[in-house]
Amino acid sequence: MSKVTPPQLTSIQDIVDECAQILQRSVEVTTPAIAVIAASAQIGAIDKNRAASILNRTPPPEPIPWMLSFGIQEAVLPVRLPANPRYDMLPRVVIPLRHEDRLVGYLWIIDEPALGDAPLARLDSLLAPLARLIDARDAPLAARAQQLGELAREVLTGDPAALAGARERDLLPSDGELTVHRVLVEGDQRAVAVELARPLVRRPFLVADSHDSLVLVECRRDDKDTEALMEELQSAALVTGAEVVARGSAPTAPQARLMADVAKLCGQDSLRWEEAGAWRLLRGWELTPATVVEMSPDAAVLLDDPRNSYWHTLLTYFEHSRNVSATAAALYIHRATLHYRLDRVREILGPGVLDDGWRCAALYVALKLHAAL
């Protein structure tokens, strides 16, 4: 895999240190996703945001939308950000770093007390060399993203050798449970995959652009690992102008695909395999009206008259474990009304259907899908 060469990183650090000495202020250089590349020694004022970004090599995610709202992604001249007590942030000057008109990073300067334009102008001769170095550092990113994607696809085949190889190369941790996330993205998902391929100091993961979605592979120890990964994903989407629509998480890629599709269908941000309940029975099925009919002919009969709402009553009855009191309360109807409706369902479906466990299981899943469509 492509890695940052020590001389390159040293040259970036030298320029950052020179900027800090000229201004007598703390200075950081970050990627467009605001992940730290290099930071100067501490000079002058400091806030929690800078301390966290240095310690974690990435800032807390909460202020990023606010910072981007000042137009720093489109800017070509320094942008001044005011102090923000909500995020415990001192004012900053942000200088966009561009190489051949492409944004390659930012130079961040603590602006307390405020700097005039003259001191900032003293940095002009350093900005172009700094942008060139960062661009050269990022040149292998597309190739790295492609290699990570190929390795992710090999791991997802279930090949133990591929998993062992990824761990030996420190591209996946040696501990944790293998988990697959399928992510539906609106926007340039290839750009998101490339942004996620940056070799930052973090718990490693694999990412693949699978044309209709992104696939992320992690070895998670607990929910905190996944939360950190999703923060990386959201930051990458934010800086590339994309939007994460839905995410499905599961032990395997086909399961994760189903979870993402169901999450999108139901208007949920995410869905995990272990929390999906009866939705798991739809693995391998298309989430369409035709599946409702094919899965349960009883559902087709019940839904034949679009004017009746008995299917909704039955679905609510199933979802409340056939508890009459709980179902009536959920539907805001009297128990007697519920009994009447259930009797009508029995008349429509025929005798014994609601006492047949297998038919009821298929009927429940089919009605649940119908309700989501």
C-alpha positions, 0 to 999 in steps of 0.5 A, spaced: 500 500 500 502 507 498 504 510 504 507 517 506 514 518 505 518 520 511 522 526 507 515 528 504 512 529 511 518 532 514 518 537 509 510 539 510 512 539 518 518 544 516 513 549 513 508 548 518 513 550 524 516 556 519 509 559 519 508 558 526 514 562 528 513 567 523 506 568 526 507 566 533 501 562 533 499 555 533 498 552 526 495 546 523 495 543 516 489 538 515 486 535 509 480 537 506 476 532 511 480 536 516 484 530 518 490 533 521 497 532 517 501 536 521 501 541 527 506 546 530 508 546 537 503 550 542 504 557 541 499 562 545 492 560 546 489 554 545 482 551 546 479 544 546 478 543 539 485 544 537 487 539 543 483 534 541 485 534 533 492 534 535 491 528 540 486 524 535 489 527 529 482 529 527 477 534 530 471 533 534 465 532 528 460 536 531 463 543 529 465 541 522 458 543 519 459 549 522 466 550 520 464 549 512 458 553 513 463 559 512 465 557 505 472 555 506 471 549 501 470 554 495 474 560 498 481 562 495 483 567 500 483 566 508 477 566 511 476 568 518 471 564 523 469 567 529 469 564 536 464 559 538 462 558 545 458 552 543 464 548 541 469 551 546 472 554 539 477 560 539 477 564 533 481 562 527 483 564 520 483 558 515 487 559 509 485 554 503 491 550 500 490 549 492 494 546 487 492 547 480 485 550 482 484 543 486 483 544 494 488 539 497 488 542 504 487 547 509 492 551 514 489 553 520 491 559 525 488 560 532 486 568 531 487 570 538 488 576 539 486 577 532 491 577 526 492 583 521 492 582 514 500 584 514 502 578 518 498 573 514 501 576 507 508 574 510 506 566 509 504 567 501 511 565 499 510 558 503 503 556 501 504 554 494 510 549 496 506 547 502 500 545 497 504 542 492 507 537 498 500 535 500 498 534 493 504 529 492 502 526 498 495 525 496 497 523 489 497 515 491 490 516 494 486 513 488 490 507 487 490 506 495 482 506 494 482 501 489 487 496 492 483 497 499 476 496 495 480 489 491 482 487 498 475 488 501 472 484 496 476 478 497 475 478 504 468 478 503 468 472 499 470 469 506 477 467 504 481 466 510 487 467 507 484 474 505 482 476 512 489 474 514 493 478 509 489 484 511 491 483 518 498 482 517 498 488 513 495 492 518 489 494 514 484 490 519 485 490 526 487 483 529 482 483 534 474 484 533 468 481 530 468 482 522 462 487 520 460 489 514 456 496 513 453 497 506 452 505 505 447 508 500 450 514 498 447 520 494 453 524 490 460 522 488 461 515 492 467 514 489 470 521 492 467 518 498 471 512 498 478 516 496 477 520 502 476 514 506 482 511 503 487 516 507 492 513 511 490 516 518 492 514 525 485 511 526 483 504 527 484 501 520 478 498 516 477 497 508 472 500 503 470 498 497 466 502 491 461 497 489 457 502 484 450 502 487 453 503 494 459 503 499 461 497 502 465 498 509 469 492 512 471 493 520 473 489 525 469 491 531 470 490 538 464 494 541 459 500 539 464 505 540 469 502 534 463 503 529 461 510 532 468 512 530 468 509 523 461 512 522 464 519 524 469 518 519 464 516 513 460 522 515 466 527 515 468 524 508 461 525 505 460 532 508 467 534 505 465 531 498 458 534 497 455 527 498 450 525 503 449 518 507 442 516 505 442 509 509 446 504 512 445 496 513 450 493 518 451 485 518 456 479 519 456 478 511 455 482 505 448 480 502 445 481 509 448 488 510 445 489 503 438 487 505 439 491 511 441 498 507 435 496 503 430 495 508 433 502 512 432 506 506 425 503 505 423 504 512 426 511 512 431 509 517 438 512 518 441 505 519 439 498 521 443 492 524 442 485 522 441 483 530 435 488 530 432 487 524 427 481 526 422 478 521 426 483 516 431 478 516 426 473 512 426 477 506 434 475 504 434 474 497 427 477 496 426 483 492 423 488 496 417 489 491 409 488 491 410 482 487 414 479 493 408 480 498 404 476 493 409 471 492 411 470 499 404 469 502 398 468 498 394 469 504 396 476 504 394 477 496 387 475 498 387 480 504 389 486 500 385 484 494 380 489 496 384 496 497 378 499 501 379 495 507 384 496 512 383 489 515 390 488 513 393 493 518 389 491 524 392 484 523 399 487 522 398 491 528 395 484 532 401 480 530 406 486 532 403 486 539 404 478 540 396 477 539 395 481 545 388 484 544 388 489 549 395 492 547 393 491 539 386 495 541 390 500 545 395 501 539 389 502 534 385 506 539 379 502 538 375 498 543 376 491 544 369 489 541 371 492 535 378 489 534 374 482 535 369 484 530 375 486 525 379 479 526 373 475 525 372 479 518 379 477 517 378 469 519 372 470 514 376 473 508 382 468 509 378 462 511 378 457 517 384 455 521 389 460 517 390 464 523 392 458 527 397 456 522 404 458 525 408 457 518 402 461 514 402 466 519 409 467 519 409 468 512 403 473 512 406 477 517 412 478 513 408 480 507 404 485 511 410 488 514 413 489 507 406 491 504 406 497 509 413 499 508 412 500 500 
